[in-house]
């Protein structure tokens, strides 16, 4: 194991391993540090949108537990809206296997991976970066923080301060074979129980992922609300195999994601979608954007990565700002939003287009008049 690299990446989740892969195949020497041993458990509903899978450009078939083409949408368990798509809109994955596959891909491309090694300190100077660990120090020209909500890199550089947080509770529910079969290829979304969040059911190979989310400042009583939601699903005989809670930082305003020789990606940069809470698409996208900026800096001899902030501000942040307004719509006008879904089939189609990457929030706002009217109303509140 070398002590000096061109780039050190802290965190081997989807953002970190994707960045490592793209840098390594371009000939950059890369070290990835992660405090976990892969495969490792990750609290996550496990929804991978088709647009995120397209970015990865991998064979998803061997990694997906289910291929989703439909959804049941309810308002506090009311009469459901059934949406169906002729082509897939998302996949469900277990993060243990999915993340491990991305780590292996980066390793096969030439990146060095150090597991069970935590970055204790990050020192950045005009000459380079020193990352200290229990195994000693490592040096590089640049460092990338892909180490999640409590990013050590972000704290060390005093960047990526988050405007808001989403809190989620998630459980793996073991149900009968007959009950599991009912959920094949479709998910459930229940709105109205929490402010700015929703309940969900995502099918996996041998269980159901059931969870609920809301804004962190509205999380009081969330465990009780989760139990009520779980009871409302009427699974019959079932057991709760595993429970976890997670905090997701979300940037809804201007943010600084680069400082000198350091950048932050994915959840470390607060780039999760403020409406859906889905973080993998922007994690992967930010990694690809970061790889291009780092490779350019290495080839030109630049000592700073400011272009990354500009690129994120131009590509990801505008979509997040629009998603934030749609999130306010979900939070403050859930009844109207559910009514619009039932009355205007273009709303469901727009959701499918967005999950497949065929539309973005700007296009949806401009093309779906019923949502555009609600958008105009809520954006002035």
N, C-alpha and C positions, 0 to 999 in steps of 0.2 A: 504494500500500500504506500503510495507516494505521500509526501507531505505538502507538495505545492501543486496547485491546479490553476487552470484559467478561470474556472467558475466553481464555487461551492454553493450547493442548494440545501437549505435547511427545510426538511419535510419531504416525505416521499409519497404523499397522496396524489390524486390525479393531476394537480397543477405541477407539483415538483417533478414527478416522474415523466410527465409530458415534456416539460422544459428540458429535462436531462436527455430524453430521447432525441429531441430535435437538435440540441447542441452536439450530442455525441455523434450523430450521423453526419454532421457537418465538420467533424474532425476536431471539435473542441474537447479539451481534457476537463472532465466533470467529476466532482465528488458530491454524493448525496448522503446527508446525515439524517437519521430518523431514530427517535428514542424507542420505537416499537420494533417487534420482530414480525415480519410478514410471513404468512397471512395473519392479519389481526382484525378483531372485531371493531366495527365503526357504527356508531349510532346514526342511522340514516334510513329513510323510507326506501331508498334504492331505486328511485325513478330516474332512468337515463333517457332523456328525450332523443328522438330521432336526429334532431339537429346537432346534438352533442356527439352522438355516435358518428355522424358524418364527419365532424371535425377530426375525430380520432383516426378515421380511416383504418379500422381494424375489423376483423371478422367477429362480429358480436354474437353470432349463433352459439358458439361454445361457452359464452359467458352469461347469456341471458337466461333467467329463470322462466320468464314469460314474455310474450310479445303482445303489447296492448293496442287494441283497435277500438275500444269502446269505454264509456264511462256512465256511471249512475250519479246524477247530481241532485242533491236534496237541499232544502232549507230547513234546518232543525229537524231532520227526519221526515219532512212532509212528502207529499206525493212526488215521486221521482221523475226527473227528466232523463230519458235514455238517449244518449248520443252514440252514434256509430260511425266509424270511418272505414272506407274501402281499403285503405292502406294503413300500416302501423303508424302510431303517433309517439310511442315510447316503448321502452323495454324496462323490465324490472331485473335488478341484479343484486346479488349479495356482495357487499363491499369488500368482504374478506378476499373472495376470489377475483373480483374485478380489479381492485387496487393492486393485488399481488401480480396480476397479469401485466399491468402497466409498469410496475417496478421491474419485472423480468424483461420486458421489451426494452426498457432503458439500459438495463445491464447487458443485454445481448448486443445493443448498439455500441457499447464500449464505455458506458458510465460506470464508475466505481460506486458501490452502494455499501454504506456502513450502517448496520442495524444495531439497535440497543446502544446508540451513541447520541447523547444529547448535547446540543450546542449551549454551553454555559455562558459564553461571552462572545460578542462580535465587536471588533475594533476596526474601524475604517479610517484610513489615512490617505494622503495624496499618492502614496506609493503602492497601496494595495489593501487587502483585507486579511485580518487574522481572526480565526474562529477557534476558540479554546474549548476543549472537551476533556473528559476524564482520561482519554487516551493521549492527551497532549494537544498541541496546537497544529492547525492546518492553515496554509496561506493560499490566497488566490488573488486574481485581479478584480473579480467581481463576486458579489454574493446575492443570492435570491432567497427571500423568505416565502416559503410555501407551507408554513407551519401553523396554519389555522387561526382560530379566533384570538388566541392569546399569543400571537407571534412574537418571538424573542427578537427577530430581526426588526420588526416594526417598532418595538419598544426601544431597541438600541439606537435606532435612527430617528426616533420621535416622529414617525410618519404614519399615514393611514389611520387617522383617528376617526372612529366610527360615529355616525349620527344616530343610529338606532340599532336595536337588536330584535331578533325573532327568537322566541323560545319554543322548543318542541318537545313533546313526550311521545315515545314510540315503544311499542311492544310487539314481540313476535308471538302470535296466537296460533296454537295447534288446534285444528278443528278436524272433524271427521272427513274422510275421503269424499263423501258426497257433498259436504259443504264446500270443501276446497274446489271441487269441480264446478260449482256454481259461479266461481269467480274467475274462471279461465278466460284470459284475454281482455279483462275489463277491470277498471278501478272504480272506487267510489269516492266522491268528494261531497262533504256536507258543510255548508256555509251557515253563518248566523249564530253559531254557538259561542264563538269567541270574536273579539274585535280585531280585525285586520288579519285573521287567520282562518283555518278550516280544519275539519277532520278528514281523515283519509283511510282507505283500505287499498293496499297494494298486494296482489297475489305473488307468492314465491313458489318454488318447486314443492315444498312440503309444509308450508305454513302461510299465514296471512300477516302482513305488516300493517298494524293499525296504530294510528297516531293522531295527534291534534297539535295545532300551533296557534300562536297569537303574538301580538307585540309584547315585548318583555315588560313594558310598564303596565300591561293589563293582565299579567299572568297570575294574579291572586286567585286562588280557587281552581287553577287549571287541572289539578289532579282529580278533583271532584267532577269537573266537566268531562274529563276524559272517561271516567268510570261511567258517567251517564251516557256518553256516546257509545261506549263499548256495549253497555246493556241494550241500547236501542237497536243494535245490529242483530240481536236475537240469533246468535250463532248456535245455540243449543249447547251440547256437550263440548267443552273446550278447556284448554289449559294455557296459562301464560308462561311461555318458556323463558323469555328474557325481556327486561325493561331497561330503558335508558332515557336520559334527558340530554338535550343539547342546546347551546346558545349560538346563534348565527348572527354575526355582525353585518350590518347593511349600510352602505354609503348612499345617502340620498341627496347629497350636495356635492360641493367641490372637495376633492381629496388629493393628497400628495402621495403617490405610490412609488416614487423614486427619489433618492437623495444621494448624490455623488455616485459611488460605486455600488449602491444597493438598490434593489427593487423588491416589491412584494406582489404576490399573485393570489388569485382565488379568494378564499375566505380570509386570509391574512390581510388582504386589501379591502375587505368588505364588499366583494363584488357579487354576492348572491342576489338573485332576482327579488326585489322587494314585494312583488305580488305573490309569486308561487313559493318563494323560499328555495327554489332550485339553484344549486350552486355549481354543478359540474360543467355546464356549458361555458360559463364565464371563466371558470378555473382553467379549462382547457384552452379557451381562446386567449386568455391573458398570458398563458405559458407560450403559446405560439407567437404572440406579439412580442413577448419578452425575448424569446430566442432570436428573432430577427434583429432586435435592437442590440443585443449583446454581441452577436456575430459581426454586426456592422462596426461596433465600437472596437472589438478586438482587431479587425482588419485595418481600421483607420488609425489605431493607436489612441483613441479617445479615452479619457479618464472618468467620464461621467455618463450616466444613462438617462438623462433628462428627456430624450426622445420617447422613452417608454411612457412617461406621464402624459405627454402630448397625444400619443397614439391611443392610450386608454381613454383619455378625455374626449377624443374624437369618435371612437367606435363603441365603447361599452357604456360610458356614463350617460349619453343622451337617451339610450334605451332604458336605463335604470331610472332616470328621472320620470319618464313616461309611465313606467311600471309602478312607480311610487304613487302617481295620481290614480291609477287603476286600483292600487291597494287601498287608497282612501275611499274609493267607490265601494269596494268590498266591505270596508269597515263601517262606513256611514250610511250606505244605501243598499244593504244586502237584499232587502225585499224587492226593491225595484230591479236590481241586477238579476235576481232569479226570475222575475216576471218577464224581463226582456229576453232572457235565455229561452223561455218557453214560447214566446211570441215571435221571435225572429230567428229563423234557422241559420242566418248568416253569422250569428254569434258563435254557435257551436263550430261551424265550419272555420271561422277565423281562429278559434282556439286550436283546431287541428293543424291549420296552416302554420301557426306560430310554433307549435311543438315540432313540426317537421322542418322548420326553417324556411318556409315558403313565404311567410309574412313576418314583419316585425311590428312592434308597438305603434310606430309612426303610421304604417300602412293601415293597421286595424282602426286606429283613431280616425283616419281620413276616409276610409271606405265603408265602415259599418256605421251608418248614420245613427242608429239607436244607441250604440255605445258612445259615439261622438257627442251626442246630446248630454248623456250622463257625465261624460268627461268634462265638457264645458261647464256643467253645473258644479261638479265637485272641485275643479281646479281653482275656483274662485272662493272656496270656503277656507 
